[in-house]
Amino acid sequence: MSSLRERFLEAAPAVDRCTLRALDRTFEFVGVRDKVALPVHRDLDRGAMITVSHRGGQGYAATSDLSTSGLRRAAARARDWAEATASISLIDHARVPRARFTGSYRSVVEIPWASVPLIDKIALLKREVEAMGGDPVVEAIATLGYTCDEVVLLSADGEQAEQHFERIAPNITCTASRGNIAQQRSMGSKDSCQQGGYEVLDRVGIVGAGERLRDQVTQLLSAPECPSGIMDVVLAPNQMILQIHESIGHPLELDRILGDERNFAGTSFVTLDMFGGYRYGSELLNITFDPSRPEQLASYRFDDEGAEAERAHLIRDGILVRPLGGALSQHRAGTEGVANARACSWSRAPIDRMANLNLEPGDSSLEQLIAGVERGVWMETNLSWSIDDSRNKFQFGCEWGRLIEDGVLKGVVRNPNYRGISATFWRNLAGVGDESTNQVLGTPYCGKGEPMQVIEVGHASPACRFVDVDVFGGH
């Protein structure tokens, strides 16, 4: 660390501001498919992004050459870009407030990933795959992904921050077929990701999951189609995270609201004048940006521009109060935001991203949520998603459903789907589960930006009940 700092300070040009963000990433993948171990994949990625702000312009340059000469060349390119864009930029970067960073962050790890022998990891996955095997299962897969990120932030003014992240991404998927019917049950395509070490596997319940998923996928093969009609739905946390992600998270990204993605991923139905008064949902809806939960996937102390992150309400009692926007977007929009300028790699510049976006628990037990439903469907584990380019009209499908009649859970149904409009769906939120229903989840797969950036996002949510929802089956 000290040598990198010395090399950077020697290489930094004489400009208004120059910063470096270095990333050293280690990744390992272990998997078993149909009782056969998959090739173990290990990857090391190392490099740095240098950002220069000078005379009102801003430039970036990335390099994998971390020698003094390599950093000097990258810094010179970033300076050249800053000077070239200064006279034509729509933004005077000299006026953008810049974070001053000093400090550190480290994931809480109880059992280091490297302390568990590879043979034990494979044996664990094999046991779960074997528990899923045999007719009618046609494919059984269990995987573990481990990522360790060492991030260093430096400025030519002497600031320094270090962050150490360790993340585990487990998944189990069981696919079964009978006749012309095929069904899937899974742990949610890696929606159980958390920060930490090998102890994450105990927290998310991977042991024994294979047997449970096999039993459920077998039930789905003989289950009737989900009924269609307007009715209540109770969504499990592992479906709620997709609902939050797509119809709250993306619409509230400030750069998207400002139009930065309109030619690629689209715009947002949210406009700047909505903040402070727009009713996004019922009074039960409280959404927070929370980087402080140690086990959650996207917790951190500093974003990738060095802004210190803290918990903030985005929606309070159903009213929209704050967007997901970093320092640059906040300056452009003239509004408050959060510390969420994030980059997926050392070779990408930070953009506004979700991090930990959570729905705060209410006061209803799961039994009370179910008891309030006269006719409806319990839905669990996202299977499919579709949403328009303003993140408003959506259609989502789940792996597992059960009918609810007169406040009682009944039989299993397959292909449960529902659709709605973000601007009205959340106003039909009629029940929010308490802490006993709350789950801390996350996904490593959130895509955004040009060039594409795929990054990890955390979501925590209790089970929730919605009324007057358009539900339909697979036919």
C-alpha positions in Angstrom: 0.0 0.0 0.0 2.7 2.5 1.0 4.6 1.8 -2.2 1.5 2.3 -4.4 0.9 5.6 -2.7 4.5 6.7 -3.3 4.3 5.7 -6.9 1.0 7.5 -7.4 2.2 10.7 -5.7 5.3 10.7 -7.9 3.2 10.1 -11.1 0.4 12.6 -10.3 0.4 15.7 -12.6 0.0 19.3 -11.5 -3.8 19.6 -11.8 -6.7 20.8 -9.7 -7.4 17.4 -8.4 -6.1 13.9 -9.1 -7.3 10.7 -7.5 -6.6 7.0 -7.9 -8.8 4.0 -7.2 -6.9 0.7 -7.2 -8.6 -2.7 -7.2 -7.1 -6.1 -6.5 -9.7 -8.8 -7.0 -9.5 -12.5 -6.4 -12.4 -14.8 -7.5 -12.9 -18.5 -7.1 -15.8 -20.7 -8.4 -16.6 -24.2 -7.3 -19.5 -26.2 -8.6 -21.1 -29.6 -9.0 -23.5 -30.5 -11.7 -25.4 -33.9 -11.8 -22.9 -35.4 -9.3 -19.8 -34.3 -11.4 -17.5 -31.6 -10.1 -17.1 -28.7 -12.5 -13.7 -27.2 -13.3 -12.5 -25.0 -10.5 -12.1 -21.5 -11.7 -9.7 -19.0 -10.1 -9.2 -15.5 -11.4 -7.0 -12.5 -10.4 -7.7 -9.0 -11.6 -5.6 -6.0 -10.7 -5.5 -2.4 -11.9 -6.3 1.2 -11.2 -8.4 4.1 -12.5 -7.0 7.6 -12.3 -9.4 10.6 -12.4 -8.3 14.1 -13.1 -10.3 17.2 -12.7 -8.7 20.3 -14.2 -9.9 23.7 -15.4 -13.5 22.6 -15.3 -13.0 19.4 -17.2 -12.7 15.8 -16.1 -10.9 12.8 -17.5 -10.4 9.2 -16.7 -7.7 6.7 -17.6 -7.3 3.1 -16.4 -4.2 0.9 -16.4 -3.1 -2.5 -15.3 0.5 -1.3 -15.1 0.9 -0.1 -11.5 4.5 0.9 -11.9 5.4 4.6 -11.6 5.8 4.9 -15.4 2.4 3.1 -15.9 0.6 5.4 -13.5 2.3 8.4 -15.0 1.1 7.5 -18.5 -2.5 6.9 -17.2 -2.5 10.2 -15.3 -1.3 12.1 -18.4 -4.1 10.6 -20.5 -6.6 11.5 -17.8 -5.2 15.1 -17.7 -5.4 15.3 -21.5 -9.0 14.2 -21.5 -9.9 16.7 -18.8 -8.3 19.5 -20.8 -9.9 18.4 -24.0 -13.4 18.3 -22.5 -13.1 21.4 -20.3 -14.5 23.8 -23.0 -17.3 21.6 -24.3 -18.5 19.8 -21.1 -22.0 20.4 -20.0 -20.8 20.3 -16.5 -18.2 22.6 -14.8 -16.4 20.0 -12.8 -14.6 22.7 -10.8 -17.9 23.4 -9.1 -18.8 19.8 -8.2 -18.2 19.1 -4.5 -15.5 16.5 -4.0 -15.4 14.1 -1.1 -12.4 14.1 1.3 -11.7 10.5 2.4 -9.7 9.0 5.2 -10.4 5.7 6.9 -11.0 2.0 6.3 -13.6 -0.8 6.0 -13.3 -4.5 6.3 -15.9 -7.3 5.9 -16.6 -9.3 9.0 -15.3 -12.8 8.4 -15.6 -15.6 11.0 -14.4 -18.6 8.9 -12.0 -17.6 6.1 -12.8 -19.1 2.7 -9.2 -20.3 2.3 -9.3 -22.1 5.6 -11.8 -24.7 4.3 -10.2 -27.3 2.0 -11.4 -27.4 -1.6 -12.3 -31.1 -1.2 -14.7 -30.1 1.7 -16.4 -27.4 -0.5 -16.9 -29.9 -3.3 -18.2 -32.6 -0.8 -20.8 -30.1 0.5 -22.1 -29.4 -3.0 -22.1 -33.0 -3.9 -24.3 -33.9 -0.9 -26.8 -31.3 -2.0 -26.8 -32.4 -5.6 -27.2 -36.1 -4.6 -30.2 -35.2 -2.5 -31.8 -33.8 -5.6 -31.0 -36.7 -7.9 -33.2 -39.3 -9.6 -36.4 -39.2 -11.6 -38.1 -36.7 -12.3 -35.1 -34.4 -11.8 -33.2 -33.8 -15.1 -30.6 -31.4 -13.8 -29.2 -30.6 -10.4 -26.6 -27.9 -9.9 -24.9 -26.5 -6.7 -22.3 -23.8 -6.9 -20.2 -21.5 -4.7 -18.6 -18.2 -5.7 -16.1 -16.3 -3.6 -14.9 -12.8 -4.3 -12.2 -10.8 -2.4 -11.8 -7.2 -3.3 -9.0 -5.0 -2.0 -9.8 -1.4 -2.8 -7.5 1.6 -2.3 -8.5 5.2 -2.7 -5.7 7.9 -2.9 -5.6 11.6 -3.8 -2.7 13.7 -4.8 -3.6 15.9 -1.8 -2.6 13.1 0.6 -6.0 11.4 1.3 -6.1 7.7 1.7 -8.8 5.1 2.3 -8.7 1.3 2.2 -11.6 -1.2 1.9 -11.5 -5.0 2.1 -14.5 -6.9 0.9 -15.2 -10.7 1.0 -18.4 -12.0 -0.5 -19.9 -15.5 -0.9 -22.4 -16.3 -3.7 -24.1 -19.8 -3.1 -26.7 -21.3 -5.4 -28.6 -24.5 -5.8 -30.9 -25.2 -8.7 -33.1 -28.3 -9.3 -34.9 -28.8 -12.6 -37.5 -31.5 -13.2 -39.6 -32.7 -16.1 -42.6 -34.9 -16.7 -44.3 -35.2 -20.0 -44.5 -31.7 -21.5 -44.1 -30.0 -18.1 -40.8 -28.7 -16.8 -40.4 -26.8 -13.5 -37.5 -25.3 -11.5 -36.8 -24.7 -7.8 -33.7 -22.9 -6.7 -32.2 -20.7 -4.1 -33.1 -17.8 -6.3 -30.2 -17.7 -8.8 -27.7 -16.5 -6.3 -30.1 -14.1 -4.4 -28.6 -15.4 -1.1 -25.3 -13.6 -1.5 -23.8 -12.0 1.6 -20.6 -10.5 2.8 -18.5 -12.7 5.1 -16.6 -16.0 5.0 -17.6 -19.6 4.8 -20.1 -19.0 7.7 -22.4 -17.4 5.1 -23.5 -20.9 4.1 -24.9 -21.5 7.5 -26.7 -18.2 7.6 -28.4 -18.7 4.2 -29.3 -22.4 4.9 -27.5 -24.1 2.1 -27.3 -27.4 4.0 -30.4 -29.4 3.4 -31.7 -27.1 0.7 -31.3 -29.8 -2.0 -33.8 -32.2 -0.4 -36.3 -29.4 0.1 -36.0 -28.1 -3.5 -36.4 -31.6 -4.9 -39.5 -32.2 -2.9 -41.0 -28.8 -4.1 -40.1 -29.2 -7.7 -41.7 -32.7 -7.7 -44.9 -31.2 -6.3 -44.9 -28.5 -9.0 -45.0 -31.1 -11.8 -48.5 -32.3 -10.6 -49.8 -29.0 -9.4 -52.5 -27.0 -11.2 -51.8 -23.8 -13.0 -52.0 -20.6 -11.0 -55.5 -19.1 -11.3 -56.0 -15.8 -13.1 -57.8 -12.8 -11.8 -57.6 -9.7 -9.6 -56.7 -10.9 -6.1 -54.3 -10.4 -3.2 -50.7 -11.6 -3.3 -48.3 -12.2 -0.5 -44.7 -12.1 -1.7 -41.8 -13.8 0.0 -38.6 -11.9 0.6 -36.8 -13.6 -2.3 -39.5 -12.2 -4.7 -39.7 -8.8 -2.9 -36.1 -8.1 -3.6 -36.8 -8.3 -7.4 -39.8 -6.1 -6.9 -37.8 -3.6 -5.0 -34.9 -3.7 -7.4 -36.8 -3.2 -10.6 -39.7 -0.9 -9.6 -38.0 1.2 -6.9 -34.2 0.9 -7.3 -33.8 1.5 -11.0 -36.5 4.3 -11.2 -34.8 6.2 -8.4 -31.3 6.2 -9.9 -30.7 9.9 -10.4 -28.5 9.7 -13.5 -31.4 7.7 -15.1 -33.9 10.4 -14.0 -31.6 13.0 -15.6 -31.7 11.1 -18.9 -28.2 9.6 -19.0 -29.5 6.1 -20.0 -32.4 7.0 -22.3 -30.6 5.7 -25.4 -29.7 2.3 -23.8 -31.6 1.2 -20.7 -34.3 3.9 -20.8 -35.6 6.6 -18.6 -37.7 6.7 -15.4 -41.3 7.5 -14.7 -39.9 9.4 -11.7 -39.2 13.1 -12.2 -37.3 15.6 -10.1 -40.4 17.5 -9.0 -41.7 14.3 -7.3 -39.2 14.4 -4.5 -40.6 15.6 -1.2 -44.3 15.1 -2.0 -45.1 12.3 -4.3 -46.9 9.3 -2.8 -44.9 6.3 -4.1 -46.7 3.8 -1.9 -49.0 3.3 1.0 -48.0 4.6 4.4 -46.5 1.1 5.2 -43.8 1.6 2.6 -40.4 2.7 4.0 -37.3 2.2 1.8 -33.8 2.9 3.0 -30.3 3.1 1.5 -28.3 1.3 4.2 -24.6 0.6 3.8 -24.1 -0.3 7.4 -25.3 -3.9 7.8 -22.1 -5.9 8.1 -23.5 -9.1 6.5 -25.3 -7.4 3.6 -23.7 -7.7 0.1 -23.2 -4.1 -0.8 -22.2 -2.6 2.6 -19.2 -0.2 2.5 -17.8 2.9 4.2 -16.9 4.8 1.1 -18.3 4.8 -2.4 -15.9 4.7 -5.4 -15.5 8.4 -5.4 -14.6 8.5 -1.7 -17.9 9.8 -0.4 -18.7 8.4 3.0 -21.9 6.4 3.0 -24.6 6.5 5.7 -28.1 5.2 6.1 -30.9 7.4 4.5 -34.6 7.1 3.8 -35.5 7.2 0.1 -39.2 6.7 0.8 -40.7 7.5 4.2 -44.2 6.5 5.1 -44.9 6.1 1.3 -43.6 9.6 0.4 -40.7 9.9 -2.0 -38.0 11.9 -0.3 -34.6 11.2 -1.9 -33.0 9.7 -5.1 -30.1 7.3 -5.5 -27.5 9.7 -6.8 -23.9 10.3 -6.1 -22.1 13.7 -5.8 -22.0 14.5 -9.5 -25.7 13.7 -10.1 -26.6 15.6 -6.9 -24.8 18.7 -8.2 -26.5 18.4 -11.6 -29.9 18.0 -10.2 -29.6 20.4 -7.2 -30.9 17.8 -4.8 -29.8 15.5 -2.0 -28.7 12.0 -2.8 -26.5 9.2 -1.2 -23.0 7.9 -1.5 -23.6 5.4 -4.3 -21.1 6.3 -7.1 -19.9 2.8 -7.8 -17.8 1.0 -10.4 -17.7 -2.7 -11.2 -14.0 -2.7 -12.0 -10.8 -0.7 -12.0 -11.4 -0.2 -15.7 -14.8 1.5 -15.3 -15.7 5.0 -14.0 -18.2 5.2 -11.2 -21.9 5.8 -12.0 -25.1 5.9 -9.8 -25.8 2.4 -8.6 -28.0 0.7 -6.1 -26.1 -0.6 -3.1 -28.1 -1.9 -0.1 -31.7 -0.9 -0.8 -34.0 -2.3 1.8 -37.7 -2.3 2.7 -38.0 -1.7 6.4 -40.0 -4.4 8.4 -43.5 -3.6 9.7 -45.4 -5.2 12.5 -47.3 -8.2 11.0 -46.3 -11.8 11.4 -46.4 -14.1 8.4 -49.5 -15.7 9.9 -51.2 -12.3 10.1 -50.3 -11.5 6.5 -51.9 -14.7 5.3 -54.9 -14.4 7.6 -55.8 -11.1 6.0 -56.3 -12.7 2.5 -59.7 -13.9 1.5 -58.5 -15.1 -2.0 -55.0 -14.9 -3.2 -51.6 -16.5 -3.9 -48.4 -16.8 -1.9 -45.4 -16.4 -4.3 -41.8 -17.3 -3.7 -38.5 -17.1 -5.6 -38.2 -15.0 -8.8 -38.2 -16.9 -12.1 -38.8 -14.3 -14.8 -39.0 -10.5 -15.1 -40.0 -7.9 -17.7 -40.4 -4.2 -17.2 -40.7 -1.3 -19.6 -38.0 1.3 -20.3 -39.4 3.8 -17.8 -39.4 1.1 -15.1 -43.2 1.5 -14.7 -45.2 -1.3 -16.3 -43.9 -4.8 -15.2 -44.6 -8.5 -15.3 -42.9 -10.9 -12.9 -43.1 -14.7 -12.5 -42.2 -16.9 -9.5 -41.1 -20.5 -9.1 -43.4 -21.5 -6.3 -46.9 -20.6 -5.4 -49.6 -21.6 -3.0 -53.3 -20.6 -2.9 -54.6 -18.6 0.0 -58.3 -19.1 0.8 -60.1 -17.5 3.7 -56.8 -16.7 5.4 -55.3 -20.2 5.1 -52.5 -21.5 2.9 -53.8 -24.2 0.6 -52.4 -26.3 -2.3 -49.4 -25.7 -4.5 -49.8 -24.0 -7.9 -47.3 -23.7 -10.7 -46.3 -20.8 -12.9 -47.6 -18.0 -10.6 -47.2 -14.6 -12.3 -48.5 -11.1 -11.6 -48.3 -7.7 -13.4 -48.8 -4.1 -12.5 -47.6 -0.5 -12.7 -45.0 0.7 -10.4 -46.7 4.1 -9.9 -49.8 2.3 -8.5 -48.6 -1.1 -7.3 -46.9 0.1 -4.2 -50.0 2.1 -3.1 -51.7 -1.3 -2.8 -49.2 -2.4 -0.1 -51.6 -3.6 2.6 -49.3 -5.5 5.0 -45.6 -5.5 5.8 -44.0 -8.4 7.7 -42.2 -8.0 11.0 -38.5 -8.8 11.7 -39.3 -12.5 11.9 -40.1 -12.5 8.2 -37.2 -10.3 7.2 -34.3 -11.7 5.1 -31.0 -10.2 4.1 -30.4 -11.1 0.5 -28.4 -9.9 -2.5 -27.4 -10.5 -6.0 -24.1 -10.2 -7.9 -25.9 -9.4 -11.1 -27.2 -5.9 -11.6 -26.3 -4.5 -15.0 -26.2 -0.9 -16.1 -24.2 1.6 -18.1 -22.3 1.9 -21.4 -19.9 0.1 -21.5 -21.8 -2.5 -19.4 -21.1 -2.7 -15.7 -22.4 -5.7 -13.7 -22.2 -5.1 -9.9 -23.4 -6.6 -6.6 -26.5 -5.2 -4.9 -28.0 -6.0 -1.5 -31.7 -6.1 -0.6 -33.3 -6.9 2.7 -37.1 -7.3 2.9 -39.8 -8.9 4.9 -42.8 -10.7 3.3 -45.4 -8.2 2.1 -49.1 -8.3 1.1 -50.6 -6.5 -1.8 -54.3 -6.1 -2.7 -56.0 -5.9 -6.1 -53.2 -7.5 -8.1 -53.5 -8.9 -11.6 -52.5 -12.5 -11.2 -52.2 -15.1 -14.0 -50.8 -18.6 -14.7 -48.6 -20.0 -17.4 -51.2 -20.5 -20.1 
